[in-house]
């Protein structure tokens, strides 16, 4: 009676998956998808990066599904902290962002997959299996973003989402202190981002950065 069932069950062969996303509905949907695959096992969920860093080492997942933009700690920082602790774990980014800067940051931080949240359940399942097998898989949108960023004459193509937010606030005339309060980040962090923005845009000061941003429509027009 239990012969064939026993031969089909390989508990140690199942892929152990950790879900990290700050939206409960998305976590629930991903959890249902994981539970629907016979060779997948959901080992935990986290609502932000700091949570993931706390629980992942003990859970030792094979694959982490990681959102990018989350409170307390974003997906890139969480991945950067976890990779030395979990050298055999693969990280698959699942996000709504396709800015070239974000894709590049994720890949530099060691992501094995980069998918948008418009991907189908089957696409995600395929990417999880591919990542676990040692392959790197990017969604068509992420690939297009990287190709676009490699084209010359595109100022600001490598700006991250956070840097674009700061640039938009700079264009509205906000001071560093105003920006820190609005984005709820520390003043030194604001200065660090602005230094990066000026460097990426190849300008010497905030005024030049704002003028360039408006000229190339990197930020919404004032008004």
Secondary structure as GFF3:
##gff-version 3
##sequence-region A 1 223
A	DSSP	alpha_helix	3	8	.	.	.	ID=ss1
A	DSSP	three_ten_helix	11	13	.	.	.	ID=ss2
A	DSSP	beta_strand	15	20	.	.	.	ID=ss3
A	DSSP	alpha_helix	24	35	.	.	.	ID=ss4
A	DSSP	beta_strand	40	46	.	.	.	ID=ss5
A	DSSP	alpha_helix	49	59	.	.	.	ID=ss6
A	DSSP	beta_strand	63	66	.	.	.	ID=ss7
A	DSSP	alpha_helix	75	83	.	.	.	ID=ss8
A	DSSP	beta_strand	90	95	.	.	.	ID=ss9
A	DSSP	alpha_helix	100	108	.	.	.	ID=ss10
A	DSSP	beta_strand	113	116	.	.	.	ID=ss11
A	DSSP	alpha_helix	121	132	.	.	.	ID=ss12
A	DSSP	beta_strand	137	138	.	.	.	ID=ss13
A	DSSP	alpha_helix	140	150	.	.	.	ID=ss14
A	DSSP	alpha_helix	161	171	.	.	.	ID=ss15
A	DSSP	alpha_helix	176	183	.	.	.	ID=ss16
A	DSSP	alpha_helix	187	201	.	.	.	ID=ss17
A	DSSP	alpha_helix	206	215	.	.	.	ID=ss18
###
